[in-house]
Each structure stands twice: as structure tokens, then as C-alpha cells.
Amino acid sequence: MPKALARFESSAREKLWAGLRRELGAHDEAAIYAGPPGDPGLIGPNSLSWELNGDLASLLLAGSGAILMELLHPSVMAGVFTQSSYRTDPRRRTQTTLGYVLCTTFGNTAAATALIERVKRIHSHIHGVRPDGVAYRALDPELIGWVHTCIPWAIMTAYDRYTRPLTTEEKNCYLREQAVIGRMGGADWVPESVGELQDYVERMRPKLALTEQTLSFMDFISGRSDDLKVSTGEQWYRWTAIRSSMALMPEWAQQLTHTAQPELVQRAFYRSDRVRAKLLRWVAPELACKRMALARVAQPSMRQSRPSHPPHSASA
């Protein structure tokens, strides 16, 4: 490659990544992703979780779909609507949500565990009554289980569609790995296989609904709310991104959220997202947090590196 072209490519990648970093955060804190040499974290390298959750394209393409599926549970939506900062600081909310996935996947054991415990402490103060009169509390194991499940479900589907097909066993393995985080977060049970996931979603389906609060949230994230003024072009981009992300979810969920599109439009979304995925992987082929975690694990642990000394003889 000619040097001039190589410099142009490097400059373009740096500029695009700088823009992404402003929106998403750097996620390169040494206290989280470095740490004790040899520490594998909660899941460890050579796992499906490190492969899938290390793919920024899959995380971003899955994001809107995962969030909307979570919020179709009216109790989850009520908690977010009344006690979340998504309207006043949406960028921070995005960075925090992405950071939770990355920290629990790639963070050292102490940092990942501390984050989960911190989130649980915050959730312990979140409770109230939904507009329909039903009481809720954020630490309800059912709500935690649903919120947890929507994230790996969407990421796994995006990776399977836009990166490489996953076998059923690989999907089962990924769900088993992620279940560790769900249970640590307070869920009594979460699905650990594709079959369990399908059955679980069907059991949860009657409890899901599109409420006025959900519609208000969708107006906000699509740029149609008075709280967040965006250009017409930005509104179009958001409209497309939300619907293409929801295309990863079941048809009934698309119908419920009014994001279903004709087949021709769905195919256009698919082609567009394949291009977006390739671009994102070109801009960020490996996230800093994963690179730091790999370096951490590769270092010999203190126990391994400590020189062994022969025991003192009795006559010494």
C-alpha cells in the first residue's frame, strides 16, 4: 500500500474512532481492565463471551433492540422512566450500559464484582408504583432476569447475523457463560440454552406491553421528543437504527413496538447493517478493554512467578 494511502487510512480511522469514543466512552481504565496478573475475570479468555462481547459492531447493532425488549416489561419501564437519567444525560446512560457489558466481560474479577454489587445497591433504592397501580422494585429477581437476558440474546443474534453463523452449542455456551453475570446481579434463574431461552421468552411474553411510558421513551431515543432536539437527518438515522436493531428480535416484538417493516425494507436494513458492521470492525478491530484484558491474563500470576525456595534444613 502506498505510504500516502496508508496515512490517509490511518487518519480516517483515528477520526472515526475519536467520534465513537466521544459517544461511547474509551473503556480503557487500568483499574478495571488491567489488574492482577493472570486474573481471568468472571468469564475468562478463550470464551464465547470474549469473542462476541469484544465485537463492537454486534454490541452497537444489538443495542436498541436489547433496550426496547427490556423496557417492554412495564415494571422495568416504570423504573427507568421515573428514576433514570436517560433524558437529562443520554450519552452517559449509553456509556454506562455499554460499560457494564464490557466490565463484566473483560474486567478483572474484583472490578467486575464491585460493579455488579454497586448496581445492586443503586437498584435497592428504586421502587414505586406503575401507572396501572402495580407495585415494582428494581431488585425483583424476575425483572433482573429479564433485563439480563435481553442483552446476550440481542448480541448473540447480531453476531450470528452480521459476523459469522453460530452453532447451537456455541449459543448455548455463550448463554451459560453470561448466566453467571445474571445470577450475580440478583436473578434467581436465567436461560442457559437456546431451548430455555425460547421457552422463557414465551413465558414472559404475556407480561410485556407497550405502555405510554414506553412510547414516550421511543419518541425520545428517536429524536421526536421536545426534550432532545435533533436534525431531520439525525431523526432518520435514529429511526432506521431502531428498526434495524429490532429486526433482530421476534416478529411479534416488532409488531408490538410498531417497528415492523415490509420485507423489502428489512432486506435493505440487513444490507445496510452488514456494511455498518464491516465499517465498525475496520475502525475498532479490537477494543482497548479486550486488549488490556488479554495482556492481564497473559502475565504470570504472582503465585506462578514467585520463586520457590527449598525448605530450610533442620540443622540450619
LINPE-V471372 format. One record per pair of residues at least 6 apart in sequence whose C-alpha atoms are under 7 Angstrom apart, sorted by the first residue. I is the first residue (numbers start at 1). J is the second residue. If there is no record, write none. Layout:
# LINPE-V471372
i->I j->J
i->I j->J
This chain:
# LINPE-V471372
i->13 j->283
i->16 j->283
i->17 j->283
i->17 j->284
i->23 j->91
i->24 j->94
i->24 j->95
i->25 j->95
i->27 j->99
i->27 j->288
i->27 j->289
i->28 j->288
i->28 j->289
i->32 j->103
i->32 j->107
i->32 j->108
i->32 j->111
i->33 j->106
i->33 j->107
i->33 j->108
i->33 j->289
i->33 j->292
i->33 j->293
i->34 j->108
i->34 j->292
i->34 j->293
i->34 j->296
i->35 j->108
i->35 j->296
i->36 j->296
i->37 j->296
i->37 j->297
i->37 j->299
i->37 j->300
i->37 j->301
i->37 j->302
i->38 j->296
i->38 j->297
i->38 j->298
i->38 j->299
i->38 j->300
i->38 j->301
i->39 j->108
i->39 j->109
i->39 j->296
i->39 j->297
i->40 j->108
i->40 j->297
i->41 j->106
i->41 j->107
i->41 j->108
i->41 j->109
i->42 j->104
i->42 j->105
i->42 j->109
i->43 j->105
i->43 j->177
i->48 j->173
i->48 j->174
i->49 j->105
i->49 j->174
i->49 j->177
i->50 j->105
i->52 j->159
i->53 j->59
i->54 j->287
i->54 j->290
i->56 j->280
i->57 j->277
i->57 j->280
i->57 j->281
i->58 j->155
i->58 j->158
i->58 j->159
i->59 j->155
i->61 j->158
i->61 j->245
i->62 j->154
i->62 j->155
i->62 j->158
i->62 j->245
i->64 j->242
i->64 j->245
i->65 j->154
i->65 j->242
i->65 j->245
i->65 j->246
i->65 j->249
i->66 j->150
i->66 j->151
i->66 j->154
i->69 j->150
i->70 j->76
i->70 j->146
i->70 j->147
i->70 j->150
i->71 j->77
i->71 j->214
i->72 j->208
i->72 j->209
i->72 j->210
i->73 j->207
i->73 j->208
i->73 j->209
i->74 j->208
i->74 j->209
i->74 j->211
i->75 j->130
i->75 j->136
i->76 j->143
i->77 j->213
i->77 j->214
i->78 j->130
i->79 j->126
i->79 j->127
i->79 j->138
i->81 j->213
i->85 j->93
i->86 j->93
i->103 j->112
i->104 j->112
i->106 j->289
i->106 j->290
i->106 j->293
i->107 j->293
i->116 j->185
i->120 j->185
i->123 j->138
i->123 j->139
i->124 j->138
i->124 j->139
i->126 j->137
i->126 j->138
i->127 j->136
i->127 j->137
i->127 j->138
i->128 j->135
i->128 j->136
i->128 j->137
i->129 j->135
i->129 j->136
i->139 j->186
i->141 j->186
i->141 j->187
i->141 j->188
i->142 j->187
i->144 j->186
i->144 j->187
i->145 j->182
i->145 j->187
i->145 j->189
i->145 j->190
i->148 j->182
i->149 j->190
i->154 j->248
i->157 j->248
i->158 j->248
i->160 j->166
i->162 j->274
i->162 j->277
i->171 j->193
i->171 j->194
i->172 j->192
i->172 j->193
i->172 j->194
i->175 j->191
i->175 j->192
i->175 j->193
i->176 j->192
i->176 j->193
i->179 j->190
i->179 j->192
i->182 j->190
i->183 j->189
i->191 j->197
i->191 j->200
i->210 j->256
i->210 j->257
i->219 j->225
i->220 j->228
i->222 j->235
i->222 j->238
i->222 j->239
i->223 j->229
i->223 j->230
i->223 j->235
i->243 j->259
i->244 j->269
i->246 j->254
i->246 j->259
i->247 j->254
i->254 j->260
